[in-house]
Amino acid sequence: MPMNQFLFDHQLAAMKVDRSGSAEERSEAIEAVKDRAKRIADWREANGMSHLGWPREEYPMADEDE
C-alpha cells in the first residue's frame, strides 16, 4: 500500500473516532488508529527518524559560486 493511502486511511480512522454512531464503531476506529500509529512509529524508527514532529529534509549547502 502506498504511504499516502496509508496516511489517508489513518486520518480517516481518526475522524471516525469522533463521528462514530455506536460504542462498537468507536472502539473499532480507536483500534485502527492505534494500529496505524504504531506502524508509522515503527517505520520512522526503522528509517532513523525522530518519533516527534515532522521529518525535516536537509540538503547540503550549495556553493555560492555555482
N, C-alpha and C positions, 0 to 999 in steps of 0.2 A: 504494500500500500504506500503510495507517495506520501511524503511528510505533510504536504499541505492538506491532503484529505484527512490524515490522521489528526492534525491540529483542528481542522474544521469539526470533525466528529467529537473531539474533546470539548470544544467550545459549545457545541450543540447540547451535549450531555450536561454541561454546567448550567446552561439556560433551562433545561428541563427540570432541574432540581427545584427551581423557584416556581415553575409553572405546572408542576405535576398535579393531577387531579386527586390522586389517592396516595396513601402512605406507601403502598407497594410500588407504585411508579416512582415516587421519590427515592425509595430505598434502592431501586434498580439504577436510577440515574446517579445517585451518590456512589454506588459501587463502580459504575462505568467511569466516573470522574476520577476516583481514587486509583483504579487500574491504569488508566491512561497517564495520570500524573506520575505514577511510579515508573512507567515505561519511558516517559520523557526524561525523568531524572536519571534513570539508568543509562539512557542514550547519551545524555550530556556528560555524565561521568566517564563513560567509555571513550568519549571524544575529547577528554581533557578540558571540559568547560566547567565553569563555576555553576553551582546549583542555584545561585542567586542572580536575579536580574536578567537582562537581555545579553546575549553574546555580543561581543564587540569585535568587529573586523579590524585588524591592524595591518597596515601596509607599510613597507619600508619607505622612508622619506626619499623622494626623488631628488637628484642633484639639481641645484639651481641652474646649472649651465646647460642642462639638456632641454 
